[in-house]
Amino acid sequence: MLPFRKNIAEMTGYVPGFQPDEAGWIKVNTNENPYPPSPKVVEAIIAELAGGGEKLRKYPDAGSKVARRVVAELYGVDPSWVIMANGSDELLNNLIRAFADAGDEIGYVHPSYSYYATLAEIQGAKVRTFGLTDDFRIANFPELYEGKIFFLTSPNAPLGFGFDNEYIIELAERCAGILVVDEAYVDFTDVSAMELVKKYKNIVVTRTFSKSYSLAGMRLGLAVARPEVIVALDKIRDHYHLDRLALVAATAALQDQDYLQSTVARICETRDWLSAELRKLGYQVNPSQTNYIFAEPPDSDGKRIYDALFARKILVRYFSDPLLAHGIRISIGTREEMEKTLTVLVESG
Ligand SMILES: *Cc1c(COP(=O)(O)O)cnc(C)c1O
């Protein structure tokens, strides 16, 4: 037997959403953006490759200084409050490594992003989940939550609703440890906890470039937090965690907010149109503040709908979890992709 740590030997590992290799699929299962990234991102990457890739010989800037400065300006904080990341998953991982020792507890809402549990398992930390009430509050949240970190996915995945800031403040005050607000989808709504970071010592906000910025393939994320948190995260990360292409892509994407707003607006328009059409078919659709919808067919059989779409090469997300098996999650694609999806749903009843 090789000497694996006990928790590594025993864990199963996270299973990411299916990525089909062949063409011809409408892939709306992992909340990717159907539109390409800003043309300025592509220009920046090509420029970085100039001279036959001459620049690739050298290590990238280990401190991501340019990108951090742009983020700081965008959110009105000092650059010492910002860290860049190789996907926001890297930040979630390093936050656990920074705050939760083996045997310590972390918490999150179920249903939300179960990768928090996988990351905690790697660290040997314990996991506690909290359910949701009918009015989308956290059920039985203690007066003082003593876990080291509480992860709040806001807006929620896969249900699509957002928590308001008043409630996030209340949670921060009731957390003895850190409250990480995972804002992976926040660009699709108006409410963000970003401003709260300045006022509430234990709030950390994480963002990703994978959804709204159409850069899932570049692996980019960021966090805004107090400088002491950023210093800790800087100690833990790999020093060259972002390659040169990712760094210039991040900066160019952040600097093209007009492009971001225009693709976000198109996605929200398609989302609201599809939600209304599905409701006409008798579906229950949660009002969504994200780039996906959670939709329940009239017979509450999510698997049947998943299979019907799969047979037509349309890939959505079905969760066998009893809390979610009554519906499917559809990432919002282009209007044309959603029209094709709707046609199959009409036929499937
Ligand atoms: C997509 C997603 C992430 C991961 O983002 P990456 O930057 O691609 O690592 C994190 N949290 C939630 C809730 C997500 O949906």
The ligand as an ORCA input file, in Angstrom:
! r2SCAN-3c Opt
* xyz 0 1
  C     -18.318     28.134    -11.891
  C     -18.267     28.323    -10.408
  C     -17.061     28.447     -9.729
  C     -15.733     28.146    -10.386
  O     -15.235     29.127    -11.105
  P     -13.822     28.941    -11.831
  O     -13.315     30.340    -11.840
  O     -14.104     28.397    -13.184
  O     -12.958     28.052    -11.000
  C     -17.078     28.745     -8.388
  N     -18.238     28.852     -7.712
  C     -19.424     28.696     -8.327
  C     -20.670     28.813     -7.543
  C     -19.472     28.411     -9.697
  O     -20.639     28.203    -10.289
*
